[in-house]
Amino acid sequence: MASLADDIHQLSSYELVTRGLETALQYDNLSDAEKSRARKQRVRRHRLRTSRWRTCVKGLRNLDMFWVLTVLSTTTFVLIALTLLYYRHTYQQFLHRFSAEELRSRVNHLGFDHIYILERPVHSDAEAHRARWSAVGRQLGIEYESWPVQAPNAVDPMQVMLHQRECWRPHLAIYRDMEDKGYMDALIIEDHVVAGPSVQLRIYSALREVPPDWDVLQLGPAQNGTDSGHHDDIPIHGTQLKYRRVDDGSCNNLAYGISRSAVRKVLKVVASTHAHADFEHKMLEMLDRVKLLLFRVSPSIFLWQDESKEI
């Protein structure tokens, strides 16, 4: 490797002149035969470079432009076809993620990739909620991840504000966990709601009927969840369930499914905005800002405890 001093761009004017004089002296000290060979070598190298360039230009001129355009268009068509086939295969996989076969393979998570149960230890009946969901998990043969939340007691206005902030924070933490672990979707349930009757059959029916490109799928009791009714209810075959699209109104956080695409949309927005808010208003902001595709299933699959019946 040449040293820094050998780089012509690093040499000073004095060094360039000195090297030029040295080269001239070396050339003058050559014999006549050596000078002749040096001149011939320079001419030969120049002719070689010129002949190669002329050969390339001549070859391009001799090409038939019809065949050139034919090859280019064929190559472009093949690349476009391969790209479309790849995206079609990916989309078909996406569409069939809630097929009967896929649902059977995810039966231990009620058809989702994962289940999170949000536990709030500050509730007076937190232990009863934990014991009830443990029994439900054994009875249905499902697996879930408990997600404890340390929410403050709402005893004064400041505490109420902090409690509202904590309402959104654990869901945001779950979204980040979903993204880190690569889940395609997840079911998020607050521990103070319970599974209604025939919960597995009803969830599977909803997942197979609702358009598979949903972002959020509301499965819990309405609470404050309302919408203006711009979309009609669509019946789910084989059940008494219906679903409708919701594009305004507040959303509830009691039991819902969320997809990876929705998680990425939310995290992208939240990363640049203030994350402190209650869930309903924050999800309403998401509906407005990133246009989440949200569907609500009714009647609710997950219920308040006093409304529940045997599973």
N, C-alpha and C positions, 0 to 999 in steps of 0.2 A: 504494500500500500504506500502510495506516495506521501511524503511528509507535507506539512502545511506550507513549508517554504517552496515546494515544487508546484503548488497550485498557482497558476498564472494570475488568478483573480486576487491572490493575497500578496503579490509582489509589488513593491514600490516602483516608481518610475526609474529610479537609479538602478535597481536590480534588473529591470527589464532591459535597460540600455546596456548594462554590463553583460548580460547573457547574450544579447544580440551581437556585441563585439566579439565575445568568445566564439560564438557560432561562425561568425565571418572569418576569424583567424583560423579556426579549424578547417574551414573550407579552403582558405588560401593555402594552407599547408599540404593539402592533398595533391597527389600527382595528377597529371592530365588524364590518365586512364580512370582514376578514381572519381575525378570530377565528372567525366563523361557518364560513368555508371550512375552517379548520384542524380545527374540531370535526367537520364533515361528512366530511372526508377520513379522520379516525381511525375514525369509525363505519363508513364505507364499507369500509376495509381489514379491520376486524373482521368485518363481515358477509360479505365475500368469502371470508375464511379459513373462517368457520363454514359457509358454503354449500358450499364444496368438500368439506369433511369430511363434511357430511350427504349430499352426492351420492355420495361413495364408499361410505358405510355403506348407503345406500339401494340402490346397485347390487349390493353384496354380498348384501343380503337378497333381492333379486329373482332372484339366480342359482339355477338348478336344481341342487341338490346331486348329483343323479344324474349329470349331465353333468360336473360338476366332478370327481367321483370317477372317472368313466370316463376323462377326459383324463389325470388323474394316474396312474391304473393303467396306461394305455396307454404313457405316457411312461416310466414305470418299467420296464415290460416291454421296451420298445425298447432302453433303456440296458443292461439286463441281457443281452439278446440280443447286442448289439454287443460287450459286454465278453467274453462267452463265445466269440464268433467270433474275437475278437482273440487270446485265449489259446489257442484251438484251432489257429489258424494258426501261432502261435509254437511250440506243442508239436509240431505236425506237422513244422515245420522242424527242431526238435530231434531228433525221431525219425528223420528222413531224413538226418541229418548223416553217417551211415555207409551210405547207400544206394550202389548200384553207381556211379551218376552222380557222387555226391559223392566217393567214393573215387578215381575216375578223375581228378577235378579236383585231388586232393591226392596224386597218385602220387609226387611228388618229396619228400614227407615221410612216406611209408609209411602214408598214410591219416590222419595227424594234421595239426594246424595247424603244428606246428614240432617239430624234433628238437634236443635238447641232448645233447652228448657231454661228460661230466665227465672232464677230464684232470687227473691228479695228477702233477705234474712230479717229485715226490720219489721216485717209483718208479724202480727201476733200468732197467726196460725201457719207460720212458715214450715214448721216441722210436719204439720198435717198435710200441707201441699206436697212436701217432699215424699212423705210416705205414700200418699195417694198415687203420685206419678210413678213411683217405684213399683207399686202393685199393677198399674196399667201397663208398664213396660213388660212385666213378667206375663201378664195375661195375654197381651197381643204379640208377644215375642219380638219386641222392637228394642232397638238400641238408641240411646240419646246421650247427649253431653250436657251436664248441668253447668249453667253459667251464672255463678253467684254475682249479685249486685249489691254494693254497699251504698244504699240510698239514705240520705238524711231524713229525719223525722220532720214532717211538715207542721211546725208549731207556730211559726210567725211568717210574715211576708218574705223575709230573706230566705228562710228555710224552704218556703214554697217554691221560690224561684230556683233554688238549688235542686230541689226535688224534680222540677220540670226539666232542668238540664240533665239530670241523671236519667230521666226517662228516655232521652235520645242517645246518650253516650253508650250504654251497653249494646244497643242495636248497632251503632257505628263500629264498636269493637268487634262484634260478630261479623260484620261485613269485611273488616280487615282480615279476620281469621279465615273466612271463606276464601278470600282472594289468595292468601298465603298458602292455603292447603289445596287450592285448585278445585273446589267443589263447583259443579255445574249449577246446583240449586240447593236450597236448604229450607227446612220448615222451622220457623221460630215461634215458640209458644211461651206465653207468660204462665207462671206456675199456678195462678189463681183461677184459671179456667180449666175445664175438664173436657174429656173426649165424649162426644155425643154417641147415640146408638149407631151401630154398624159403621163405625168410623172408617175402617179399612175399605169397605165396599164403596162408601160415599166419596172418599178421597180418590180412589182409583178411577171411579166414574168421572169425577170432575177433571182429573188430570188428562183423561183420554178425550174428553169433549171440548175443553177450553182450548182455544188456539195455542199451539206449543211455543209461540214466540212471546208469551207473556213475560212481563217484568216482575210484577207483584200479583199474587193471588190471595185475596182476602178470604180466610176460612173461619174466622172467629166471629163472636157477637158484635153487633154494629157499634155499640157504645155511642160515640159521637160521630160515627162514620155515616155521612149523608152525601148525596149527590143530587144534581139537578134533574136527573132522569132523562138525559138526552138520548140514552140508548135503551132499547127494549130488552126485557128478560128473554133469554133463550133457554128452553128446557133441556135438561140433560137426560138422555134416553135411559130408560130402565130404572129411574129414580124419581123422586119428587123434587129434586134439586133444580135450580135454575141459576144461570149466571148472566151477568151483564157487565159491559165495559163502563168504567168510571174515569172520567177525565176532569172532574173538578169535585170540590167538597173535601171535607177532612177525612183522614184515614185512621184506622185504629191499629194498635200494635199488639193485640191480644193473641192472635194466631194467624200467621200468614206465611206463604211461601215466597221466596225471592230468588231470582235467577242471577247467574254470574254477570250477565250484561247489565242488569239493574245495579248490582253492587259496584261495577266499574263506573257507571254513570254517576252514581251518588258520590263515590269516593273522589272522583275527579272534580266535582263541584265543591264538596266539603273541604277539600284540600286547600281551596283558595278563599273560603268564606268562614265565618264564625260558626263553630259547631255546637254552640250552646242554644238549645231550644227544646220544647216538648215535641214528642214524636209526631203528633197530628199536624202541627203547623209546619214542621220540617219536611214531612212527606208531602204536604200540600205544595210546598215550595219546589220539591223535586218534580211533582206532576207538572208544574207550570214551567220550570226552567229546562229540564231535560226530557220532558214529554214521556214519562214512564207509561208503559202499556199496562194498566192495572185492571184486573177483573175481580168482581165480588161474587161469591157463591152464596146463595140463600135457599132455604134457611141455613143458618150457621151449622157447620160441622163440629166446631168446638163451642161450648156453652158456658154460661155462668153456672156455678155449682148448684144453685137452687133451681135451675132449669133442667138439669141433667137427668138422664134415665140410665138404665143399665146398658153397658157397652154391648 
